[in-house]
Amino acid sequence: MTWSFLAWSPDDSAGAVYDVTVPGAWEELVDFYAGGAESRPLDRIVAIAREHGVRSVVVEQRHLDPDWRSEHGAFHGRLFRRRPSVCHRWHLFTDDVPADLSRLRPEAYRGYVVLRPLPSTPVGRTMLAPPPGLDGAIRCDATERVSLFGTPLSITAMPFLSQDAEYLRCAHATLWMVLRHAHLAHDLPRRLTAEVHDATLGGVIVGRQIPSEGLSVQQMLAGATRLGLSPGLMHLPSTPEEDAAADTVAEPAGGDGGPGRRADPQAGRLSLRAVLCRYVNSQLPPIVISASHAWVVVAHRRDAADDRRVTLWRHDDARGPYLEVADPFAEPEDAHRPWQTAILPLLPAVYVTAERAEAAGRLWFAGYLRRADDDEPVARAAAAGELTFRTYVVRSDDFLEGLTARGVHPALADLYRLAALPEHLWVVEAVDRAARREARPDVVGEALVDATASTHHEPLQEGLVALHGGRLAHRIGPDHGTRRDLRLSDPRHYRTGRPGGR
């Protein structure tokens, strides 16, 4: 089914309220906006809305969506059959909204969905609260302020967009999601869908560009770079056996990282989850590419009973937001097999990758443990085989402002606060797995790495700007190399500083 041009906006009403507790109400909405065809993203959005207990859908009947207008001007407005340049936008509330829209309670708001006038591919820019099943997970998200008929609202979510299968394909949609998140979470410029399309033109192409037959990895990397990111690329383990053998990091040559020694830039062979979780930890949602499809990893959570078991969630533009991935090596759909490559959407001021930063941190801790006292928390964790590492990037201002809430020793907090730090830090936390399993503060030390450290001209150890093991902590001045040491009489566990909490 397609709509006649005027049927899309049947009257001049600003909005309409739908009581979706009425039997069949959701089905009627979906049937209309999907044009009678199947729309898996829209079905998934409705399923999440039901999980939230959404009772009312407020529909803006003439929403001016910048992304759709950019696509309309570049492609859809040039077609012989006219398509409206305006969208509808659903706003989801968990309470009863009066028909006259006189009361909109911000605390009942669960987000919005832009609906494009495209049968079967209607889902445009979306900000939908994560489903309750993601409570406690580490998520990539950001907060957006929304104004609805004069009422200020806000929603914290990971942006979602579906392809239209003509002008935008899955690769464009994934890039848009990552860039939209970077705009909301990291203050990068806003990029519209047509900008994403144009930035990825040329290079190593896989087919027609307009209508689009998809993008190559090279086009995706070039587009992300042109639009303000500094993306990395990493190949992922291709079999469960290769994955299981990963993350067994041999101690780097040189032990304590003496002069001239370099850390292994890959920090050993990495498991699929180890690669992806570092970037989710950092609010940098990675893009995963299979043989025929692309999606964004948006969350992870460790199993309470087995903290080495990690579940992932993804945004899949053709299937919907917040989809659980039980096992990346046993995907039920061909489009998701195999997970081949990850595009890592690093910020332009972050030159060091998570893998190189963690290599530097592991190298320092390997040396420190040789001289640590047996009763130090980091030494006890290592002796029990319970020591692991957690790595993320963070703005140094945010890191410093969060020290007290983390339970960091006051003297250590003072050492950090008076250090000269770069704008962004890689933080490599030494983690006590036993404490993590018990949901207690689990950090027993950390290495702070300059995110702009040279990756070529000097040993990566030179990028370490401050360190804490057990009783020992120190910081190093960037210009004169002045080192200030601190000895703690009672080293203790403290909480992670990872964005989004534990």
C-alpha positions, 0 to 999 in steps of 0.5 A: 500500500502507498498513501496518496499525497494528501492522505499523509496529513489528512487535516491541519491538527497539530497532534492526535492522541492514541490510547494504545491500551485499547485492543488492536490500537497498536496493530492499526498504527503499525498497519498504517505506517508500514503501509500494510507491509512488514516492518521489523524495526517498527514491530520491535519498537512497539514491542519495547513500548509494550515492555515499558507499559506505554499507554498513550501515543501522541502523534505530531502530524506535521513534524519537520524532520531535518534528516528526512528533509535532507534525504527528500531534497537529495533523492525522494523529492526528485521522484515522479511519484510525490512523497511528502516532505513532512513526517509524523512523530510518535511520542510515547507516554506511560500514562493517559494523555488527555485528548486536548494535550493539556497535560504531558508529564515528563516523568512518563516520557519514554521517547520518540519515533519519527515516521517517514512517508515510506511504506515498509521502511517508515522508521526514521530518527528514533530515541527510545528508552532502553527496554527494562531488560537492559537495566544494569547493562553498560550502554552507549547512550546520550540525552536529548532535550525534546519540546512537544507543544511547549512542554520540555521533555528529555530522553536518554537513549542510543539513537536509531535509524532504519534504512530506506533501501534506496537512498540509505542502506545499512552502512549509511544507517549505522554511520548515522547512528554513531555520528548522532550519538557523537553529536549528543554525547561528545559535542561533535557537529550534527550530521544529517543523513544526506551528509552521511550519504554524500561523505561516503561517495566514491572510492572503492565502490560495491555498486551503484551509488544512487540508488545505493547498493551498499558501501564498502568498508573503505567508503565507510571509513572515509565517510566517518573520517570526513564527518569528524571521527577518527575511526579504527578498523579491527578484524574480529575472531572468526570462530569460537575456537579462535575467540576462546584462545584470545585474551591470553596475554603473554607478559610483554618482553621487557617486564617492567617496561624499561627504556626502549621497550615497547608494549605490544600494540594489540595487547595480545590476541583479543576476543570479540567481546574484549574488542567491542566492550572497550569501546562501549565502555567509552561511549564509542559504539562500534560498528560490526560488519559481516559478509553482507550487513552492518550493525552497531553494538550498543550495550553489554552486560556480564552474567551475574553467575559467571562474570566471564560470560558477556551478553551484547546488544545491537541496533540493527537498522533492518530489524530494530533497536536493542536486540540481544545477541546471545552468541555472536558465533551462533547467529540464527540469521545469515545476514549476521554471519560471520562477524568479520570486522569492527569499525571503532569510532574514535574521537578526533582527539583520541590518537591511541586505541584502546588496545595500545592503551591497555598494552601500556597499562598491562605492561606497567602492572606486570612490573609493579606486581614484582615488587608489590607487597603480598597484602596489597589488593592488587597483589592478592587479586593477582595471586588468586588468579582474579586480576583482569583489566577494564579499559575506557576513554574519558574526558579528564575533567569528567574523570577528576570530577568523579573521583570522590564519588568513586571512593578514591583515597583522598590523597590519591585524588589530590595527586590526580587533581593537581596533575597536568592532564590531556583533554582525554585519558585512556584509563586502564583499571586493574580489576579484582574479579572476585569483588566484581562478582559480588557487586562490590567496588572492584578497582585495585589500581589504574594507569592513566594514558595520554590519549594523544601519546605518540604511537610511533616515535617513542615507547608507548610507556611514555604515554603514562601520565599517572599510575596507581598500583597498591601502596604506590602511586605517582604522576609524571609532568609532561614538560620536565618529567617531574615525578611526584610519588605517593605512598598509601598506608591502607590501599583499598578497592574503589569503584570504576570511573567508566562512563555509565557506571559499573 
